[in-house]
Amino acid sequence: MEGLTGDQKYDEMVRRVKEVADYAIETGASTRQISKYFTENRFKISNATVCTYLSQRLPKMDPERYVLVKPIIDRNTPKTIESVEVRKRVYTTVALLLRGLTIPQIVEELNAMNEISEKVTFDIVYNDLTRRLKAIEKDNQIIEDVKRRLSENRIDALNNQGINGPNLSARNQPRNVDGTFASGKRK
């Protein structure tokens, strides 16, 4: 969609949302299958974008079409939650998070394990820790612990990377009159 104006980009997105929805209605395919088909045959699209198109944008753009897509989404969603492999991954992800790992570290750890058959991405881990955990876990304390740890990770990331540059500790170091850090490094 590069090179398009704002209105053209919006029109193209609407066209794509409806095209993805029509394909879902015709085939009953899962979001992963839809993503794979479109990436190989039409335009590159991630599983997460297919989910966003079908569950968030389509209801606002075309409620009648959404009524036809909703049962397909519902039929495909429980499969992942009911899968023993997915449940095991969710609980492994939670354990790694509560041990202090960040989401990128969890992705690396899960992909290094032999038990996980599918390549794990940041989005998968984030959904495991938020959406999927809520769907399978009845212990609110675990859910609250995960929320707290995710919040701490966000704060740690901001402190280490800063919003627009070096970490906060570097930004707060004493400076000389010429702008160099007292340690001799330039800002």
C-alpha positions in Angstrom: 0.0 0.0 0.0 3.1 2.2 -0.3 2.6 5.3 -2.5 -1.1 5.6 -1.8 -2.8 8.6 -0.3 -4.6 8.3 3.0 -8.0 7.8 1.4 -6.5 5.3 -1.1 -4.9 3.4 1.8 -8.2 3.2 3.6 -10.1 2.1 0.5 -7.4 -0.6 -0.2 -7.7 -1.8 3.4 -11.5 -2.0 3.2 -11.1 -4.0 -0.1 -8.7 -6.4 1.6 -10.9 -6.8 4.7 -13.8 -7.7 2.5 -11.7 -10.0 0.3 -10.4 -11.9 3.4 -13.9 -12.1 4.8 -15.2 -13.5 1.5 -12.5 -16.1 1.4 -13.2 -17.1 5.0 -16.9 -17.5 4.2 -16.2 -19.5 1.0 -13.7 -21.9 2.6 -14.3 -21.9 6.4 -10.5 -21.7 6.7 -8.8 -20.8 10.0 -7.0 -17.4 10.2 -3.6 -19.2 9.8 -4.9 -20.9 6.6 -6.2 -17.6 5.3 -2.9 -15.8 6.1 -1.0 -18.5 4.3 -3.3 -18.5 1.2 -3.2 -14.7 0.8 0.5 -14.4 1.5 1.3 -17.0 -1.2 -1.3 -15.9 -3.7 -2.5 -12.3 -3.3 -0.7 -10.0 -0.8 1.4 -10.5 2.3 -0.7 -10.7 5.5 0.0 -12.0 8.9 -2.2 -14.2 11.0 -2.6 -11.4 13.5 -3.8 -9.0 10.8 -6.3 -11.6 9.5 -7.6 -11.8 13.1 -7.8 -8.0 13.3 -9.6 -7.7 10.0 -12.2 -10.3 10.8 -12.9 -9.6 14.5 -12.4 -5.9 14.8 -12.6 -4.1 11.4 -15.2 -6.2 9.6 -18.0 -5.7 12.2 -17.7 -1.9 11.8 -17.3 -2.0 8.0 -19.8 -4.7 7.0 -22.0 -6.0 9.9 -23.9 -8.3 7.5 -20.8 -10.0 6.3 -19.5 -10.3 9.9 -22.6 -12.3 10.8 -21.5 -14.9 8.3 -17.8 -14.8 9.4 -18.5 -14.9 13.2 -19.4 -18.7 13.3 -16.2 -19.5 11.4 -14.1 -17.5 13.9 -15.9 -19.2 16.8 -15.5 -22.6 15.3 -11.7 -22.2 14.8 -10.9 -20.4 18.0 -11.7 -23.1 20.6 -9.5 -25.7 18.7 -6.4 -23.8 19.8 -7.5 -23.4 23.4 -8.6 -27.0 23.7 -5.3 -28.3 22.2 -3.1 -30.0 24.7 0.0 -28.7 23.0 -1.3 -25.1 23.2 -2.3 -25.4 26.9 1.2 -26.8 27.6 2.8 -23.9 25.8 0.6 -21.4 27.6 1.6 -22.8 31.0 5.3 -23.0 30.0 5.1 -19.4 28.8 3.5 -18.3 32.2 6.2 -20.2 34.1 9.0 -18.5 32.1 7.4 -15.0 32.5 7.1 -15.5 36.3 10.8 -16.6 36.4 11.6 -13.2 35.1 12.0 -13.6 31.4 10.8 -11.0 28.9 8.6 -11.9 25.9 11.5 -11.9 23.5 13.4 -14.2 25.8 10.4 -16.5 26.2 10.1 -16.7 22.4 13.8 -17.6 22.1 13.5 -20.2 24.9 10.3 -21.8 23.5 11.8 -22.0 20.0 14.9 -23.7 21.5 12.7 -26.4 23.1 12.2 -29.6 21.1 8.7 -30.1 22.5 7.2 -27.1 20.6 6.4 -28.2 17.0 5.5 -24.8 15.6 7.8 -21.7 15.5 6.7 -19.4 18.3 6.5 -15.6 17.6 6.1 -12.6 19.9 2.4 -12.4 19.0 1.8 -16.0 20.0 3.5 -15.6 23.3 1.6 -12.3 24.0 -1.7 -14.0 23.2 -0.8 -16.9 25.4 -0.2 -14.6 28.3 -3.3 -12.5 27.8 -6.1 -14.0 25.8 -5.5 -17.8 26.0 -4.5 -17.8 29.7 -7.8 -16.0 30.6 -9.7 -18.6 28.6 -8.2 -21.7 30.3 -7.1 -20.5 33.8 -9.6 -20.2 36.6 -7.1 -19.0 39.3 -7.3 -15.2 39.2 -4.1 -14.9 41.2 -2.1 -16.4 38.4 -3.7 -14.0 35.9 -3.0 -11.1 38.2 0.6 -12.2 38.6 1.0 -12.4 34.8 -0.5 -8.9 34.4 1.8 -7.5 37.1 4.9 -9.1 35.4 3.9 -7.9 32.0 3.5 -4.4 33.4 6.9 -4.6 35.1 8.5 -5.7 31.8 7.0 -2.7 30.0 8.4 -0.4 32.7 11.8 -2.1 32.5 11.8 -1.7 28.8 11.1 2.0 29.0 13.8 2.4 31.6 16.4 0.5 29.6 15.6 1.9 26.2 14.0 5.3 26.9 11.3 6.7 24.8 13.5 8.4 22.3 17.1 7.3 22.9 19.5 6.0 25.5 18.4 4.5 28.8 17.1 6.7 31.6 20.2 6.2 33.7 22.4 7.5 30.8 20.0 10.5 30.2 20.2 11.4 33.9 24.0 11.3 34.1 25.7 14.5 35.0 26.9 16.5 32.0 29.7 19.0 31.4 28.9 22.5 30.1 29.7 21.4 26.5 27.1 18.6 26.6 29.4 15.7 27.1 28.7 13.3 29.9 30.9 13.8 33.0 32.4 10.4 32.0 33.7 11.9 28.7 31.1 10.4 26.3 29.0 12.6 24.1 25.3 12.6 24.5 
